[in-house]
């Protein structure tokens, strides 16, 4: 599935950043874009929390020790199961040394379930975009109507339930 036409149509997106610049930006830019173009913010999508977590982890992986690694440790210290290290006696010291800084990023352990969540979040994002686009057509052809019905049915069985999604996105999805 390629980019939906409304996403790349200059007549629609001329007031927002170009695609390449958008993808270099963060989820906040996507949030603004979707809200401007389709009237629904990305933060209303079921996948938003997982996409935020993915972005933070990806930034930490790209940049290693730094702000993203510190932020992910602050929000998810469980990713460092052997942290903090045990106190140790250093030569010539009478008290054990206890390291109190953040862990090194190379000691992170990302649970397998997180990877599954990330895959689901990406798929759900694109399905939501397709549903929003399909629902915005003034008079969809029968094929589009069948596709929307199939997407709704598939999502009903697989959607993460967050409580607010139906109210926030219900008219679009």
C-alpha positions as a Markdown table, in Angstrom:
| # | Residue | x | y | z |
|---|---|---|---|---|
| 1 | Unk | 0.0 | 0.0 | 0.0 |
| 2 | Unk | 1.5 | 3.3 | -1.1 |
| 3 | Unk | 1.0 | 6.8 | 0.2 |
| 4 | Unk | -2.7 | 7.7 | 0.1 |
| 5 | Unk | -3.3 | 10.4 | -2.5 |
| 6 | Unk | -4.6 | 12.9 | 0.1 |
| 7 | Unk | -1.3 | 12.5 | 2.0 |
| 8 | Unk | 0.9 | 13.6 | -0.9 |
| 9 | Unk | -1.4 | 15.9 | -2.8 |
| 10 | Unk | 0.2 | 19.4 | -2.8 |
| 11 | Unk | -3.2 | 21.0 | -3.0 |
| 12 | Unk | -4.0 | 19.5 | 0.3 |
| 13 | Unk | -0.6 | 19.6 | 2.0 |
| 14 | Unk | 0.9 | 22.9 | 0.7 |
| 15 | Unk | 0.6 | 24.5 | 4.1 |
| 16 | Unk | 2.5 | 21.7 | 5.9 |
| 17 | Unk | 6.1 | 20.4 | 5.8 |
| 18 | Unk | 7.1 | 18.3 | 2.8 |
| 19 | Unk | 7.0 | 14.5 | 3.4 |
| 20 | Unk | 10.8 | 14.1 | 3.8 |
| 21 | Unk | 11.0 | 16.9 | 6.3 |
| 22 | Unk | 7.9 | 15.5 | 8.1 |
| 23 | Unk | 9.4 | 12.1 | 8.6 |
| 24 | Unk | 12.6 | 13.7 | 10.0 |
| 25 | Unk | 10.4 | 15.5 | 12.4 |
| 26 | Unk | 8.6 | 13.9 | 15.4 |
| 27 | Unk | 5.1 | 12.6 | 16.1 |
| 28 | Unk | 4.0 | 16.0 | 17.1 |
| 29 | Unk | 4.3 | 17.1 | 13.5 |
| 30 | Unk | 2.3 | 14.1 | 12.3 |
| 31 | Unk | -0.3 | 15.0 | 15.0 |
| 32 | Unk | -0.6 | 18.5 | 13.6 |
| 33 | Unk | -0.7 | 17.3 | 10.0 |
| 34 | Unk | -3.4 | 14.8 | 10.5 |
| 35 | Unk | -5.4 | 17.3 | 12.5 |
| 36 | Unk | -5.1 | 19.9 | 9.8 |
| 37 | Unk | -5.7 | 17.6 | 6.8 |
| 38 | Unk | -8.3 | 15.2 | 8.2 |
| 39 | Unk | -9.6 | 16.9 | 11.4 |
| 40 | Unk | -8.4 | 14.2 | 13.7 |
| 41 | Unk | -5.1 | 14.2 | 15.7 |
| 42 | Unk | -2.7 | 11.3 | 15.7 |
| 43 | Unk | -3.0 | 11.3 | 19.4 |
| 44 | Unk | -6.6 | 10.0 | 19.0 |
| 45 | Unk | -5.4 | 6.8 | 17.3 |
| 46 | Unk | -5.2 | 3.6 | 19.2 |
| 47 | Unk | -1.6 | 3.2 | 18.2 |
| 48 | Unk | -0.4 | 6.6 | 19.4 |
| 49 | Unk | 1.2 | 5.5 | 22.8 |
| 50 | Unk | 3.0 | 2.6 | 21.1 |
| 51 | Unk | 4.2 | 4.9 | 18.3 |
| 52 | Unk | 5.5 | 7.3 | 20.8 |
| 53 | Unk | 7.4 | 4.5 | 22.6 |
| 54 | Unk | 8.8 | 3.3 | 19.3 |
| 55 | Unk | 10.0 | 6.8 | 18.4 |
| 56 | Unk | 11.7 | 7.2 | 21.7 |
| 57 | Unk | 13.3 | 3.8 | 21.5 |
| 58 | Unk | 14.4 | 4.4 | 17.9 |
| 59 | Unk | 15.9 | 7.7 | 18.8 |
| 60 | Unk | 17.8 | 6.1 | 21.7 |
| 61 | Unk | 19.1 | 3.4 | 19.4 |
| 62 | Unk | 20.2 | 5.9 | 16.8 |
| 63 | Unk | 21.9 | 8.3 | 19.2 |
| 64 | Unk | 22.9 | 5.9 | 22.1 |
| 65 | Unk | 23.7 | 7.7 | 25.3 |
| 66 | Unk | 21.8 | 10.9 | 25.3 |
| 67 | Unk | 18.4 | 12.6 | 26.0 |
| 68 | Unk | 16.3 | 9.8 | 24.5 |
| 69 | Unk | 18.1 | 7.1 | 26.4 |
| 70 | Unk | 17.7 | 9.0 | 29.6 |
| 71 | Unk | 14.0 | 9.6 | 28.9 |
| 72 | Unk | 13.3 | 6.0 | 28.1 |
| 73 | Unk | 15.1 | 4.9 | 31.3 |
| 74 | Unk | 13.0 | 7.4 | 33.3 |
| 75 | Unk | 9.7 | 6.1 | 31.9 |
| 76 | Unk | 10.7 | 2.4 | 31.5 |
| 77 | Unk | 13.4 | 1.4 | 34.0 |
| 78 | Unk | 12.3 | -2.2 | 33.7 |
| 79 | Unk | 14.2 | -2.3 | 30.4 |
| 80 | Unk | 17.4 | -2.5 | 32.5 |
| 81 | Unk | 16.7 | -5.6 | 34.6 |
| 82 | Unk | 20.2 | -5.7 | 36.1 |
| 83 | Unk | 20.2 | -2.0 | 37.0 |
| 84 | Unk | 21.4 | -0.4 | 39.2 |
| 85 | Unk | 24.5 | -2.5 | 39.5 |
| 86 | Unk | 25.3 | -3.9 | 42.9 |
| 87 | Unk | 27.5 | -1.8 | 45.2 |
| 88 | Unk | 31.2 | -2.7 | 44.9 |
| 89 | Unk | 34.3 | -2.2 | 46.9 |
| 90 | Unk | 36.9 | -0.2 | 45.1 |
| 91 | Unk | 40.6 | -0.6 | 46.0 |
| 92 | Unk | 41.6 | 1.8 | 48.8 |
| 93 | Unk | 38.0 | 2.6 | 49.8 |
| 94 | Unk | 36.3 | 1.8 | 53.1 |
| 95 | Unk | 32.7 | 2.2 | 51.8 |
| 96 | Unk | 31.2 | 0.4 | 48.9 |
| 97 | Unk | 30.8 | 2.5 | 45.7 |
| 98 | Unk | 27.2 | 2.8 | 44.5 |
| 99 | Unk | 26.8 | 4.1 | 41.0 |
| 100 | Unk | 23.7 | 6.4 | 40.8 |
| 101 | Unk | 23.8 | 7.6 | 37.2 |
| 102 | Unk | 21.6 | 6.3 | 34.4 |
| 103 | Unk | 22.5 | 3.0 | 32.8 |
| 104 | Unk | 24.4 | 2.6 | 29.7 |
| 105 | Unk | 22.2 | 2.1 | 26.7 |
| 106 | Unk | 23.9 | -1.1 | 25.6 |
| 107 | Unk | 22.4 | -2.9 | 28.6 |
| 108 | Unk | 18.8 | -2.4 | 27.6 |
| 109 | Unk | 16.6 | -5.4 | 27.2 |
| 110 | Unk | 13.6 | -4.8 | 25.0 |
| 111 | Unk | 10.8 | -7.3 | 25.6 |
| 112 | Unk | 9.6 | -9.3 | 22.6 |
| 113 | Unk | 6.1 | -8.1 | 23.3 |
| 114 | Unk | 7.2 | -4.5 | 22.7 |
| 115 | Unk | 8.3 | -5.5 | 19.1 |
| 116 | Unk | 4.9 | -7.1 | 18.6 |
| 117 | Unk | 3.2 | -3.9 | 19.9 |
| 118 | Unk | 5.3 | -1.8 | 17.5 |
| 119 | Unk | 4.3 | -3.9 | 14.5 |
| 120 | Unk | 0.7 | -3.7 | 15.5 |
| 121 | Unk | 0.9 | 0.0 | 16.0 |
| 122 | Unk | 2.3 | 0.6 | 12.5 |
| 123 | Unk | -0.3 | -1.6 | 10.9 |
| 124 | Unk | -3.1 | 0.0 | 12.9 |
| 125 | Unk | -1.9 | 3.5 | 12.0 |
| 126 | Unk | -2.0 | 2.8 | 8.3 |
| 127 | Unk | -5.4 | 1.1 | 8.6 |
| 128 | Unk | -6.8 | 4.1 | 10.5 |
| 129 | Unk | -5.4 | 6.4 | 7.9 |
| 130 | Unk | -7.1 | 4.3 | 5.2 |
| 131 | Unk | -10.4 | 4.3 | 7.1 |
| 132 | Unk | -10.3 | 8.0 | 7.7 |
| 133 | Unk | -9.6 | 8.6 | 4.0 |
| 134 | Unk | -12.3 | 6.2 | 2.9 |
| 135 | Unk | -14.8 | 7.8 | 5.2 |
| 136 | Unk | -14.0 | 11.3 | 3.9 |
| 137 | Unk | -15.0 | 10.4 | 0.3 |
| 138 | Unk | -18.3 | 12.1 | -0.6 |
| 139 | Unk | -19.6 | 9.2 | -2.6 |
| 140 | Unk | -17.4 | 6.1 | -2.3 |
| 141 | Unk | -17.7 | 3.5 | -5.0 |
| 142 | Unk | -19.1 | 0.1 | -4.0 |
| 143 | Unk | -15.6 | -1.4 | -3.9 |
| 144 | Unk | -14.4 | 1.3 | -1.4 |
| 145 | Unk | -17.5 | 0.7 | 0.7 |
| 146 | Unk | -16.7 | -3.0 | 0.8 |
| 147 | Unk | -13.1 | -2.3 | 1.7 |
| 148 | Unk | -14.2 | 0.0 | 4.5 |
| 149 | Unk | -16.6 | -2.6 | 5.9 |
| 150 | Unk | -13.9 | -5.2 | 5.8 |
| 151 | Unk | -11.4 | -2.9 | 7.6 |
| 152 | Unk | -14.0 | -2.1 | 10.2 |
| 153 | Unk | -14.8 | -5.8 | 10.7 |
| 154 | Unk | -11.1 | -6.8 | 11.0 |
| 155 | Unk | -10.3 | -3.9 | 13.4 |
| 156 | Unk | -13.3 | -4.7 | 15.6 |
| 157 | Unk | -11.6 | -8.0 | 16.5 |
| 158 | Unk | -8.0 | -6.8 | 16.8 |
| 159 | Unk | -8.3 | -3.2 | 18.1 |
| 160 | Unk | -6.7 | -2.2 | 21.3 |
| 161 | Unk | -9.4 | -0.9 | 23.6 |
| 162 | Unk | -8.5 | 2.5 | 25.1 |
| 163 | Unk | -11.9 | 3.8 | 25.9 |
| 164 | Unk | -11.4 | 7.2 | 24.4 |
| 165 | Unk | -10.7 | 6.1 | 20.9 |
| 166 | Unk | -14.3 | 5.3 | 20.0 |
| 167 | Unk | -15.5 | 8.7 | 21.1 |
| 168 | Unk | -12.6 | 10.7 | 19.7 |
| 169 | Unk | -12.3 | 8.9 | 16.3 |
| 170 | Unk | -15.7 | 7.3 | 16.0 |
| 171 | Unk | -17.1 | 9.6 | 13.4 |
| 172 | Unk | -13.9 | 9.2 | 11.3 |
| 173 | Unk | -13.3 | 5.5 | 11.8 |
